[in-house]
Amino acid sequence: MVIKPKVRGFICTNAHPKGCAEAVKQQIDYIRNAGVSGEGPKNVLVIGCSTGYGLASRITSAFGYGANTLGVCFEKAPTERKTGTAGWYNTAAFHTQARNNDLYAETLNGDAFSHEMKREVIEKIKQDLGKVDLVVYSLASPRRTDPNSGETYKSTLKPVGETYTTKTYDTDKDLVHDVTLEPASDEEILNTIKVMGGEDWEMWLDALAEAGVLAENAQTTAYTYIGKELTWPIYGQATIGKAKEDLDRAAAAIIGKHSDLMIDAHVSSLKALVTQASSAIPVMPLYISLLYQVMKDEGTHEGCIEQIRGLFSTCLYGDTPVLDEANRFRMDGKETNDETQAKIKALWDDVSQENFHELSDYAGYHHEFLKLFGFDIDNVDYDEDVDPQVSW
Ligand code: NAD
């Protein structure tokens, strides 16, 4: 099959196996060349391991610190006629590279929110690893079925409190325009907290501790985005921000409940990047295109793997962690500092349909977007007939 990108709105509905493998290899090469600091983890569980920040965490653990990695993700396998999802191919490529380097790598594909998946993971840890000493929680999902009640909750991306009108960029129509977002109802806020808040992270740690598969002094982290004034109305202070605030509550609860094991739990705030999750958030493609322009000019641009290498090397396993008043690790300083934000704000105020491509790095954004699905990567022959059926 010759595979070309099929982009529909903010999503690409297919993926390229060789392109995804190349993208994974580039991240592995980066970690190997850049190296990591500190004595890292031995046995790592990554929940949401197949794309974005979770994949970068897995690569850093394995190829930076030589750790065994067990991953959980929710991806679609390929068929004869249809490609698998990017996360499927990324995972296949990660497994191949890990095993070629004598690194343990296993992945369970299914719903991380379910009791069943937690049980399967615990069995696998008992069988293969004994205990885990790092649990990375990197899920991004639009819905969650509460495993206790069976009820399914959907998250919404809406402002809280009042209607918000702002600029946005429609990637499909190549159009900068104003968008008015109606505020969320109380129920929508609560539902978003149910999906993207800390309840499931806490349930994972409870289940692992109860089963005796959590090592003493183990660390756990869940990822958040805090941002600044430009994104607060749609992210930080919006429905998703409310859910992310609940992660702070969960981190404190995890530390309190598992004090016998001396578990350390931190929310880690990372910078805005193009991932499958962020491209679905209104306003973010415009913000990220301007952010990339400014940070590339400043020489401070980073992708998932650079951010996660920094998080592990300075915060999780380093001795120079940047902590905020809520005990969160902060890796977003190069984005959220006042000077950088002022430059983005100036571009934001100026940007229009006429000058969008000149003022922004949309070319960089679009390249990164296609790369998420294994497209637009050097060294990959996109006219080649490839077999979509790759297994783990
Ligand atoms: P992503 O879409 O690239 O990755 C999501 C992962 O979750 C994938 O591995 C997917 O398979 C898995 N997943 C989704 N639903 C699942 C389910 N029900 N069961 C099992 N696995 C499931 O997202 P990302 O952007 O890397 O986001 C990861 C975390 O980082 C999120 O908490 C997000 O809020 C946070 N974050 C993202 C950004 C950003 O700009 N992208 C910035 C800061 C923080």
Residues whose N, C-alpha, C, O or C-beta is under 5 A from the ligand:
A	BS01	NAD	G48 C49 S50 T51 G52 Y53 G54 V72 C73 F74 E75 G87 G110 D111 A112 F113 S138 L139 A140 S141 Y223 T224 Y225 L270 K271 A272 L273 T275 Q276 A277 S278
